[in-house]
Amino acid sequence: MNKRLLNLLMFAALLLPFSAWSQAAASEKLTQQIPGTEVKFDMALIPGGTYTMGSPEDEAGREEDEGPQFEVSVDSFWMGVYEVTYDEYNIFRDKTLDLPADENTEWNADAVARPSPPYEDPTFGMGKEGFPAVSMTQFGALQYCKWLSEKTGVFYRLPTEAEWEYACRAGMTGPYYFDEAESSIEDHAWYYENSSEKYHKVGEKQPNPWGLYDMLGNVSEWTLDQYEEDAYQVMSEKMAGEVNPWIHPTKLHPRTVRGGSWDNDVEEQRCSCRIPSSRRWKERDPQIPKSFWWNTDSPFVGFRIIRPYNQPSPEEQQAFWEMVLGG
C-alpha cells in the first residue's frame, strides 16, 4: 500500500462517525488553557447531523459555485467559539521556549516549525489583543493547529467546508443563521458597510444559535478544502453517502475561505458563500521565494479551529499532518 493511500485511509479514521453524540446539546462548552501560559479559549460542542449544503438558485447574491445543493452528514466536533486571536497565535509565533504538554507526551511542541517574521505588520495597525489573528497563509494556520495539538496533547485542526457551513447554519436553512424577520445582518456581522474598513475584537456581535461568534463577517476563515468551482457537483456525484466529505488540496491555490469579512459586501456574508484564495494575497511580498507563512495583502483572512470529539491516535494524527503539510 503506497504512503498516500495509507494517509488517506488514516485521515478517514480521524472522521469516523460517533452518532451516539449526534443529538448532543449544542450549548455544551469547554475551555482550553494553553500550557505554560494564562491564555485560554472556549469551544462549543457541535452535534453531528445531516443538512443541505449550498444555496438554492433563487437566493439573493448566490454564486454558481454554491450549487447544486446536496445532503451532507457530519460528525460531532468542538469548534472555537471565537476566531483565533492574536493572544493565542502570538504565543506560537513569538515564544522561543515552550513547556511540553505533559511528561507522557512523546511529541515536542518546540519541534514544530515557527513562522518566519512577516514582511510588514500583518495587522496594519488595526489591533492585536482581543482581535482576530490575520494575514497568515493556510499553511501558517495549519502549523498553529499542529503546534497547539502537540502543546496540549489534544488534536486540533481546521474545519472542512462541510463542517464549517454546518456549524455556521446551526440548523437554519436560509441565507443566514438567524430569522430575517426578527434580526438583521447588522446585529451579527462586521462587513464593509459597517466596519469602518477594519476588523474588530471578537465577540462584539450576536452569536449564532450554537453560540459561535463572528461566523459571518469580521474576518474570513480558512478551511481544509481545495477550492473548486464545481466542488458540490463532484461531492454530490462521487462522495454521495460519505460522512465529512471534503476536497483534498493538490495545489497551493486556490484554497477555500468562508464567512465573509469586514472587507466584503453584505452579499458575501451568507452561510453558503465560498471565497477562493488568490496569489494576489502575496502581491507585495518582495521575498524570493514568497513567504510560506504570511500573506502581505489579506488582512481580512484568519481562522477558527475545531477539535474532533473522537480523538485520533498519535499515528493517525501524524498521518494527517503529513497529508496536509507534507513530509
Secondary structure, DSSP 8 states (H G I E B T S, - for coil): --HHHHHHHHHHHHT---GGGTT--TT-EEEEE-TTSS-EEEEEEE--EEEEES--TTSTT--GGG-S-EEEEE--EEEESS--BHHHHHHHHH-S----S-TT--S-GGGS------SS-TTTTS--TTSB--SB-HHHHHHHHHHHHHHHTS--B---HHHHHHHHHTT--SSSSS-TTT--HHHH---TTTSTTS---TT-S---TTS---SSSSSEEEEEEE--TTHHHHHHHHSTT-BS------SSS-EEEES--TTS-GGGGSTT-EEE--GGGGTT---SS--SSB-TT-TTEE---EEESS---HHHHHHHHHHHH--
